[in-house]
Amino acid sequence: MKWLRKAAEQDHTNAQTMLGMAYDEGIGELSQDYKEAAKWYKKAAAQESAEAQLRISLLFAQGKGVIKDYVQAHMWVNLAASNGRKDAPELRNIYEKKMTPQQIAKAQEMARNWKPKK
């Protein structure tokens, strides 16, 4: 985990996603910590990791490590779909069943206006 953390801290997207997964699932010497998982997923998601975008959407939908927020969940799953995640549209449909039309419109606008970290 030491080298994975070092790589993640140096903005390596895959390492950030993997470290997020390790915290999300409590792998190795790491205890399950959704807040830490969300932190690393957000960093990787900001660099267009579709895997991290999908995983942070799940945390927002479940309120694990972050405040439950279907608008944020929808925005991230939209971006994951745009970045090639084939399972993202199905998940987006699940979220939409729990959202108002106004919330869906807000999430779509946020996804359209989102810019990746350079």
DSSP file (Angstrom, degrees, kcal/mol; ACC not computed):
  #  RESIDUE AA STRUCTURE BP1 BP2  ACC     N-H-->O    O-->H-N    N-H-->O    O-->H-N    TCO  KAPPA ALPHA  PHI   PSI    X-CA   Y-CA   Z-CA
    1    1 A M     >        0   0    0      0, 0.0     4,-2.8     0, 0.0     5,-0.2   0.000 360.0 360.0 360.0 -26.0    0.0    0.0    0.0
    2    2 A K  H  >  +     0   0    0      1,-0.2     4,-2.1     2,-0.2     5,-0.1   0.930 360.0  40.6 -58.2 -47.1    2.9    2.3    0.6
    3    3 A W  H  > S+     0   0    0      2,-0.2     4,-2.4     1,-0.2    -1,-0.2   0.848 113.0  54.7 -73.8 -33.4    3.8    2.6   -3.1
    4    4 A L  H  > S+     0   0    0      2,-0.2     4,-2.5     1,-0.2    -2,-0.2   0.933 109.8  47.3 -62.7 -45.4    0.2    2.8   -4.1
    5    5 A R  H  X S+     0   0    0     -4,-2.8     4,-2.8     2,-0.2    -2,-0.2   0.913 110.4  52.3 -62.3 -43.4   -0.3    5.7   -1.8
    6    6 A K  H  X S+     0   0    0     -4,-2.1     4,-0.9    -5,-0.2    -1,-0.2   0.929 111.9  45.8 -59.4 -44.8    2.9    7.4   -3.1
    7    7 A A  H ><>S+     0   0    0     -4,-2.4     5,-2.0     1,-0.2     3,-0.6   0.908 112.5  50.9 -64.5 -41.7    1.6    7.1   -6.7
    8    8 A A  H ><5S+     0   0    0     -4,-2.5     3,-1.6     1,-0.2    -2,-0.2   0.902 107.0  53.7 -62.6 -41.3   -1.8    8.3   -5.7
    9    9 A E  H 3<5S+     0   0    0     -4,-2.8    -1,-0.2     1,-0.3    -2,-0.2   0.722 103.4  58.0 -66.8 -20.4   -0.3   11.4   -4.0
   10   10 A Q  T <<5S-     0   0    0     -4,-0.9    -1,-0.3    -3,-0.6    -2,-0.2   0.103 124.6-102.9 -96.3  21.6    1.5   12.1   -7.2
   11   11 A D  T < 5 +     0   0    0     -3,-1.6     2,-0.8     1,-0.2    -3,-0.2   0.731  63.0 160.0  67.8  27.4   -1.8   12.3   -9.1
   12   12 A H     >< -     0   0    0     -5,-2.0     4,-2.4     1,-0.2    -1,-0.2  -0.735  31.7-150.9 -79.5 114.3   -1.6    8.9  -10.8
   13   13 A T  H  > S+     0   0    0     -2,-0.8     4,-2.5     1,-0.2     5,-0.2   0.892  90.6  48.0 -56.8 -49.0   -5.2    8.4  -11.7
   14   14 A N  H  > S+     0   0    0      1,-0.2     4,-2.7     2,-0.2    -1,-0.2   0.887 112.2  50.4 -62.6 -38.6   -5.2    4.5  -11.6
   15   15 A A  H  > S+     0   0    0      2,-0.2     4,-2.6     1,-0.2    -7,-0.2   0.897 109.9  50.7 -65.9 -39.6   -3.4    4.6   -8.2
   16   16 A Q  H  X S+     0   0    0     -4,-2.4     4,-2.4     2,-0.2    -2,-0.2   0.924 112.1  47.0 -63.0 -43.8   -6.0    7.0   -6.9
   17   17 A T  H  X S+     0   0    0     -4,-2.5     4,-2.4     2,-0.2    -2,-0.2   0.933 113.7  47.8 -63.0 -45.8   -8.8    4.8   -8.0
   18   18 A M  H  X S+     0   0    0     -4,-2.7     4,-2.2     2,-0.2    -2,-0.2   0.879 111.5  49.9 -64.8 -38.2   -7.2    1.7   -6.6
   19   19 A L  H  X S+     0   0    0     -4,-2.6     4,-2.2     2,-0.2    -1,-0.2   0.903 109.9  51.7 -67.1 -39.9   -6.5    3.4   -3.3
   20   20 A G  H  X S+     0   0    0     -4,-2.4     4,-2.8    -5,-0.2    -2,-0.2   0.919 110.2  49.0 -58.4 -43.9  -10.2    4.5   -3.2
   21   21 A M  H  X S+     0   0    0     -4,-2.4     4,-2.4     2,-0.2    -2,-0.2   0.887 107.9  54.4 -63.7 -39.4  -11.2    0.9   -3.8
   22   22 A A  H  X>S+     0   0    0     -4,-2.2     5,-2.3     1,-0.2     4,-1.2   0.912 114.1  40.7 -62.4 -42.5   -8.9   -0.3   -1.0
   23   23 A Y  H  <5S+     0   0    0     -4,-2.2    10,-2.1     3,-0.2    -2,-0.2   0.889 113.1  55.2 -70.8 -38.9  -10.6    2.1    1.5
   24   24 A D  H  <5S+     0   0    0     -4,-2.8    -2,-0.2     1,-0.2    -1,-0.2   0.885 122.2  27.3 -59.8 -40.5  -14.0    1.4    0.1
   25   25 A E  H  <5S-     0   0    0     -4,-2.4    -1,-0.2    -5,-0.2     7,-0.2   0.484 106.6-117.4-104.6  -5.5  -13.7   -2.3    0.6
   26   26 A G  T  <5 +     0   0    0     -4,-1.2     2,-0.3     5,-0.3     6,-0.2   0.974  48.7 178.6  66.8  55.2  -11.2   -2.4    3.5
   27   27 A I    > < -     0   0    0     -5,-2.3     3,-1.7     4,-0.2    -1,-0.2  -0.668  43.9 -20.1 -96.0 144.6   -8.4   -4.2    1.6
   28   28 A G  T 3  S-     0   0    0     -2,-0.3     0, 0.0     1,-0.3     0, 0.0  -0.341 129.1 -16.9  65.6-137.6   -5.0   -5.1    3.0
   29   29 A E  T 3  S+     0   0    0     -2,-0.1     2,-0.4     2,-0.1    -1,-0.3   0.499 114.3 102.1 -80.9  -2.0   -3.9   -3.2    6.1
   30   30 A L    <   -     0   0    0     -3,-1.7     2,-0.2    -8,-0.0     3,-0.1  -0.683  66.8-138.8 -88.8 131.3   -6.5   -0.5    5.4
   31   31 A S        -     0   0    0     -2,-0.4    -5,-0.3     1,-0.1     2,-0.2  -0.534  40.9 -86.5 -77.7 152.2   -9.7   -0.4    7.4
   32   32 A Q        +     0   0    0     -6,-0.2     2,-0.3    -7,-0.2    -8,-0.2  -0.440  57.6 167.3 -61.3 126.3  -12.9    0.4    5.5
   33   33 A D     >  -     0   0    0    -10,-2.1     4,-2.3    -2,-0.2     5,-0.1  -0.804  20.3-173.1-148.4  97.3  -13.2    4.1    5.4
   34   34 A Y  H  > S+     0   0    0     -2,-0.3     4,-2.8     1,-0.2     5,-0.2   0.819  86.7  57.7 -65.8 -31.3  -15.8    5.6    3.0
   35   35 A K  H  > S+     0   0    0      2,-0.2     4,-1.9     1,-0.2    -1,-0.2   0.929 110.5  43.0 -65.0 -44.0  -14.7    9.2    3.6
   36   36 A E  H  > S+     0   0    0      2,-0.2     4,-2.1     1,-0.2     5,-0.2   0.891 112.7  53.8 -67.0 -39.5  -11.1    8.3    2.5
   37   37 A A  H  X S+     0   0    0     -4,-2.3     4,-2.8     1,-0.2     5,-0.2   0.937 108.8  48.9 -58.9 -46.7  -12.5    6.3   -0.4
   38   38 A A  H  X S+     0   0    0     -4,-2.8     4,-2.7     1,-0.2    -1,-0.2   0.896 108.0  55.2 -60.9 -41.0  -14.6    9.3   -1.5
   39   39 A K  H  X S+     0   0    0     -4,-1.9     4,-1.7     1,-0.2    -1,-0.2   0.932 113.7  39.6 -57.7 -48.0  -11.5   11.5   -1.3
   40   40 A W  H  X S+     0   0    0     -4,-2.1     4,-2.1     2,-0.2     5,-0.2   0.868 114.2  52.8 -75.0 -36.3   -9.5    9.3   -3.6
   41   41 A Y  H  X S+     0   0    0     -4,-2.8     4,-3.3    -5,-0.2     5,-0.2   0.919 108.3  52.0 -62.0 -42.3  -12.3    8.6   -6.0
   42   42 A K  H  X S+     0   0    0     -4,-2.7     4,-2.1    -5,-0.2    -2,-0.2   0.911 108.7  50.5 -61.3 -41.9  -13.0   12.3   -6.3
   43   43 A K  H  < S+     0   0    0     -4,-1.7     4,-0.4    -5,-0.2    -1,-0.2   0.930 116.3  40.6 -62.4 -45.1   -9.3   13.0   -7.2
   44   44 A A  H ><>S+     0   0    0     -4,-2.1     5,-1.7     1,-0.2     3,-1.1   0.884 112.9  54.9 -70.7 -38.7   -9.3   10.2   -9.9
   45   45 A A  H ><5S+     0   0    0     -4,-3.3     3,-1.8     1,-0.3    -1,-0.2   0.864 100.9  59.5 -62.2 -35.9  -12.8   11.2  -11.1
   46   46 A A  T 3<5S+     0   0    0     -4,-2.1    71,-3.8     1,-0.3    -1,-0.3   0.706 103.4  53.1 -65.5 -18.7  -11.6   14.8  -11.7
   47   47 A Q  T < 5S-     0   0    0     -3,-1.1    -1,-0.3    -4,-0.4    -2,-0.2   0.094 127.5 -99.6-103.4  20.7   -9.0   13.3  -14.1
   48   48 A E  T < 5 +     0   0    0     -3,-1.8     2,-0.8     1,-0.2    -3,-0.2   0.744  62.7 161.4  71.7  28.7  -11.7   11.5  -16.0
   49   49 A S     >< -     0   0    0     -5,-1.7     4,-2.6     1,-0.2    -1,-0.2  -0.724  26.0-160.3 -77.1 112.0  -11.4    8.0  -14.6
   50   50 A A  H  > S+     0   0    0     -2,-0.8     4,-2.4    33,-0.2     5,-0.2   0.872  90.5  54.3 -61.9 -37.2  -14.7    6.4  -15.5
   51   51 A E  H  > S+     0   0    0      2,-0.2     4,-2.4     1,-0.2    -1,-0.2   0.942 111.4  43.8 -61.5 -48.1  -14.3    3.7  -12.8
   52   52 A A  H  > S+     0   0    0      2,-0.2     4,-2.9     1,-0.2     5,-0.3   0.882 111.7  54.2 -65.8 -37.9  -13.8    6.4  -10.1
   53   53 A Q  H  X S+     0   0    0     -4,-2.6     4,-1.6     2,-0.2    -1,-0.2   0.917 111.0  45.5 -62.2 -43.0  -16.7    8.4  -11.5
   54   54 A L  H  X S+     0   0    0     -4,-2.4     4,-1.7     2,-0.2    -2,-0.2   0.926 114.6  48.1 -64.8 -44.3  -19.0    5.4  -11.2
   55   55 A R  H  X S+     0   0    0     -4,-2.4     4,-1.8     1,-0.2    -2,-0.2   0.876 110.5  49.6 -68.5 -38.0  -17.7    4.6   -7.7
   56   56 A I  H  X S+     0   0    0     -4,-2.9     4,-2.3     1,-0.2    -1,-0.2   0.856 107.4  56.8 -69.1 -31.6  -18.1    8.1   -6.4
   57   57 A S  H  X S+     0   0    0     -4,-1.6     4,-2.4    -5,-0.3    -2,-0.2   0.910 105.6  50.9 -62.6 -40.0  -21.6    8.2   -7.8
   58   58 A L  H  X S+     0   0    0     -4,-1.7     4,-1.9     2,-0.2    -2,-0.2   0.900 108.8  50.6 -63.7 -40.8  -22.4    5.1   -5.7
   59   59 A L  H  X>S+     0   0    0     -4,-1.8     5,-1.9     1,-0.2     4,-1.5   0.918 111.6  47.9 -64.2 -41.9  -21.1    6.7   -2.6
   60   60 A F  H  <5S+     0   0    0     -4,-2.3     9,-2.0     1,-0.2    -2,-0.2   0.906 111.7  50.3 -64.2 -40.1  -23.2    9.8   -3.2
   61   61 A A  H  <5S+     0   0    0     -4,-2.4    -1,-0.2     1,-0.2    -2,-0.2   0.837 119.4  36.9 -66.4 -32.2  -26.3    7.7   -3.8
   62   62 A Q  H  <5S-     0   0    0     -4,-1.9    -1,-0.2    -5,-0.2    -2,-0.2   0.561 104.9-124.6 -97.1 -10.3  -25.7    5.7   -0.6
   63   63 A G  T  <5 +     0   0    0     -4,-1.5     2,-0.7     1,-0.2     5,-0.2   0.870  55.4 153.9  67.4  36.0  -24.5    8.6    1.5
   64   64 A K  S   <S-     0   0    0     -5,-1.9    -1,-0.2    -6,-0.2    -2,-0.1  -0.881  74.8 -15.3-102.4 113.2  -21.3    6.7    2.4
   65   65 A G  S    S+     0   0    0     -2,-0.7     2,-0.3     1,-0.1    -1,-0.2   0.316 135.9  55.3  79.9  -9.6  -18.4    9.0    3.3
   66   66 A V  S    S-     0   0    0     -7,-0.3     2,-0.3   -28,-0.0    -1,-0.1  -0.912 102.4 -81.9-142.7 165.6  -20.3   11.9    1.8
   67   67 A I        -     0   0    0     -2,-0.3    -4,-0.2     1,-0.1    -3,-0.1  -0.593  58.4 -99.9 -72.3 132.9  -23.7   13.5    2.3
   68   68 A K        +     0   0    0     -2,-0.3     2,-0.3    -5,-0.2    -7,-0.2  -0.324  56.8 162.8 -56.2 127.0  -26.3   11.6    0.3
   69   69 A D     >  -     0   0    0     -9,-2.0     4,-2.3     1,-0.1     5,-0.1  -0.791  28.0-172.1-156.6 101.8  -26.9   13.5   -2.8
   70   70 A Y  H  > S+     0   0    0     -2,-0.3     4,-2.6     2,-0.2     5,-0.2   0.771  89.5  60.5 -69.7 -25.2  -28.6   12.1   -5.9
   71   71 A V  H  > S+     0   0    0      2,-0.2     4,-2.4     1,-0.2    -1,-0.2   0.953 110.1  41.0 -65.5 -48.0  -27.8   15.2   -8.0
   72   72 A Q  H  > S+     0   0    0      2,-0.2     4,-2.6     1,-0.2     5,-0.2   0.915 114.8  52.6 -63.5 -43.0  -24.1   14.6   -7.4
   73   73 A A  H  X S+     0   0    0     -4,-2.3     4,-2.3     1,-0.2    -2,-0.2   0.924 111.3  46.5 -58.4 -45.1  -24.6   10.9   -7.9
   74   74 A H  H  X S+     0   0    0     -4,-2.6     4,-2.4     2,-0.2    -1,-0.2   0.909 110.6  52.5 -65.3 -43.8  -26.4   11.5  -11.2
   75   75 A M  H  X S+     0   0    0     -4,-2.4     4,-2.0     1,-0.2    -2,-0.2   0.946 112.7  44.6 -57.4 -48.7  -23.7   14.0  -12.4
   76   76 A W  H  X S+     0   0    0     -4,-2.6     4,-2.3     1,-0.2    -1,-0.2   0.883 112.7  49.9 -66.8 -38.3  -20.9   11.5  -11.8
   77   77 A V  H  X S+     0   0    0     -4,-2.3     4,-2.2    -5,-0.2    -1,-0.2   0.855 108.5  54.5 -70.2 -32.0  -22.7    8.6  -13.4
   78   78 A N  H  X S+     0   0    0     -4,-2.4     4,-2.3     2,-0.2    -2,-0.2   0.927 109.8  46.8 -60.7 -45.1  -23.4   10.7  -16.4
   79   79 A L  H  X S+     0   0    0     -4,-2.0     4,-1.6     2,-0.2    -2,-0.2   0.891 109.4  53.6 -65.9 -39.0  -19.7   11.5  -16.7
   80   80 A A  H  <>S+     0   0    0     -4,-2.3     5,-2.6     1,-0.2    -1,-0.2   0.908 109.1  49.5 -60.8 -41.2  -18.8    7.8  -16.3
   81   81 A A  H ><5S+     0   0    0     -4,-2.2     3,-1.7     1,-0.2    -2,-0.2   0.915 109.3  51.6 -63.0 -42.9  -21.2    7.0  -19.1
   82   82 A S  H 3<5S+     0   0    0     -4,-2.3    -1,-0.2     1,-0.3    -2,-0.2   0.794 108.0  53.8 -63.4 -28.0  -19.6    9.7  -21.3
   83   83 A N  T 3<5S-     0   0    0     -4,-1.6    -1,-0.3    -5,-0.2   -33,-0.2   0.196 130.6 -89.4 -96.1  15.8  -16.2    8.1  -20.5
   84   84 A G  T < 5S+     0   0    0     -3,-1.7     2,-0.7     1,-0.3    -3,-0.2   0.461  71.5 148.8 102.1   1.1  -17.3    4.6  -21.6
   85   85 A R    > < -     0   0    0     -5,-2.6     3,-0.9     1,-0.2    -1,-0.3  -0.601  29.2-163.4 -72.7 114.3  -18.8    2.8  -18.6
   86   86 A K  T 3  S+     0   0    0     -2,-0.7     4,-0.3     1,-0.2    -1,-0.2   0.756  86.2  52.6 -70.6 -25.8  -21.4    0.6  -20.2
   87   87 A D  T 3> S+     0   0    0      1,-0.2     4,-1.5     2,-0.1    -1,-0.2   0.543  87.0  85.8 -87.4  -6.7  -23.1   -0.1  -16.9
   88   88 A A  H <> S+     0   0    0     -3,-0.9     4,-2.8     1,-0.2     5,-0.2   0.890  81.3  56.5 -65.0 -42.2  -23.5    3.6  -16.1
   89   89 A P  H  > S+     0   0    0      0, 0.0     4,-2.1     0, 0.0    -1,-0.2   0.893 107.1  50.3 -59.3 -37.8  -26.8    4.3  -18.0
   90   90 A E  H  > S+     0   0    0     -4,-0.3     4,-1.5     2,-0.2    -2,-0.2   0.916 112.4  46.5 -64.6 -42.4  -28.6    1.5  -16.0
   91   91 A L  H  X S+     0   0    0     -4,-1.5     4,-2.2     1,-0.2    -1,-0.2   0.895 109.1  55.3 -65.6 -40.6  -27.4    3.0  -12.8
   92   92 A R  H  X S+     0   0    0     -4,-2.8     4,-2.5     1,-0.2    -1,-0.2   0.900 105.2  53.3 -58.7 -41.6  -28.4    6.5  -13.9
   93   93 A N  H  X S+     0   0    0     -4,-2.1     4,-1.1     1,-0.2    -1,-0.2   0.874 106.8  52.1 -62.2 -37.4  -31.9    5.1  -14.5
   94   94 A I  H  < S+     0   0    0     -4,-1.5     3,-0.5     1,-0.2     4,-0.4   0.932 110.9  47.3 -63.7 -45.6  -32.1    3.8  -11.0
   95   95 A Y  H >< S+     0   0    0     -4,-2.2     3,-2.2     1,-0.2    -2,-0.2   0.915 105.6  59.2 -61.0 -43.1  -31.1    7.2   -9.6
   96   96 A E  H >< S+     0   0    0     -4,-2.5     3,-1.4     1,-0.3    -1,-0.2   0.789  95.0  63.4 -61.0 -28.1  -33.6    9.0  -11.8
   97   97 A K  T 3< S+     0   0    0     -4,-1.1    -1,-0.3    -3,-0.5    -2,-0.2   0.688 106.8  45.1 -67.6 -16.6  -36.4    7.0  -10.2
   98   98 A K  T <  S+     0   0    0     -3,-2.2     2,-0.3    -4,-0.4    -1,-0.3   0.258 105.9  78.7-108.1   9.4  -35.5    8.7   -6.8
   99   99 A M  S <  S-     0   0    0     -3,-1.4    -3,-0.0    -4,-0.2     0, 0.0  -0.824  74.4-121.1-121.7 155.9  -35.2   12.2   -8.3
  100  100 A T     >  -     0   0    0     -2,-0.3     4,-2.2     1,-0.1     5,-0.2  -0.514  36.0-108.3 -83.2 161.4  -37.5   15.0   -9.3
  101  101 A P  H  > S+     0   0    0      0, 0.0     4,-2.3     0, 0.0     5,-0.2   0.862 122.1  54.4 -57.2 -34.8  -37.4   16.4  -12.8
  102  102 A Q  H  > S+     0   0    0      2,-0.2     4,-2.2     1,-0.2     5,-0.1   0.898 107.3  49.0 -66.9 -40.3  -35.7   19.5  -11.5
  103  103 A Q  H  > S+     0   0    0      2,-0.2     4,-2.5     1,-0.2    -1,-0.2   0.906 111.3  49.9 -65.1 -41.3  -33.0   17.5   -9.8
  104  104 A I  H  X S+     0   0    0     -4,-2.2     4,-2.5     2,-0.2    -2,-0.2   0.925 110.8  49.3 -62.8 -44.8  -32.3   15.5  -13.0
  105  105 A A  H  X S+     0   0    0     -4,-2.3     4,-2.2     1,-0.2    -1,-0.2   0.901 111.4  49.8 -61.5 -41.3  -32.1   18.7  -15.0
  106  106 A K  H  X S+     0   0    0     -4,-2.2     4,-2.6     2,-0.2    -2,-0.2   0.921 111.2  48.7 -63.4 -44.8  -29.6   20.2  -12.4
  107  107 A A  H  X S+     0   0    0     -4,-2.5     4,-2.3     1,-0.2    -2,-0.2   0.897 111.4  49.6 -62.9 -41.0  -27.5   17.1  -12.6
  108  108 A Q  H  X S+     0   0    0     -4,-2.5     4,-2.3     2,-0.2    -1,-0.2   0.897 111.1  49.5 -65.4 -40.1  -27.4   17.1  -16.4
  109  109 A E  H  X S+     0   0    0     -4,-2.2     4,-2.1     2,-0.2    -2,-0.2   0.919 110.3  50.6 -64.3 -43.0  -26.5   20.8  -16.4
  110  110 A M  H  X S+     0   0    0     -4,-2.6     4,-0.9     1,-0.2    -2,-0.2   0.906 110.8  49.1 -61.1 -41.7  -23.7   20.1  -13.9
  111  111 A A  H  < S+     0   0    0     -4,-2.3     3,-0.5     1,-0.2    -1,-0.2   0.902 110.7  50.3 -65.2 -41.1  -22.4   17.2  -16.1
  112  112 A R  H  < S+     0   0    0     -4,-2.3    -1,-0.2     1,-0.2    -2,-0.2   0.879 115.6  42.5 -63.3 -37.4  -22.5   19.4  -19.2
  113  113 A N  H  < S+     0   0    0     -4,-2.1    -1,-0.2    -5,-0.2    -2,-0.2   0.519  88.6 116.5 -88.7  -6.1  -20.5   22.2  -17.5
  114  114 A W     <  -     0   0    0     -4,-0.9    -3,-0.0    -3,-0.5    -4,-0.0  -0.370  46.5-163.3 -68.3 139.3  -18.0   19.9  -15.7
  115  115 A K        -     0   0    0     -2,-0.1     3,-0.1     0, 0.0    -2,-0.1  -0.986  18.6-120.7-123.9 133.7  -14.4   20.3  -16.7
  116  116 A P        -     0   0    0      0, 0.0     2,-0.3     0, 0.0   -69,-0.2  -0.314  34.9 -98.1 -69.1 155.7  -11.7   17.7  -16.0
  117  117 A K              0   0    0    -71,-3.8     0, 0.0     1,-0.1     0, 0.0  -0.554 360.0 360.0 -70.6 134.2   -8.6   18.6  -13.9
  118  118 A K              0   0    0     -2,-0.3    -1,-0.1    -3,-0.1   -71,-0.1   0.408 360.0 360.0 -99.0 360.0   -5.7   19.4  -16.1
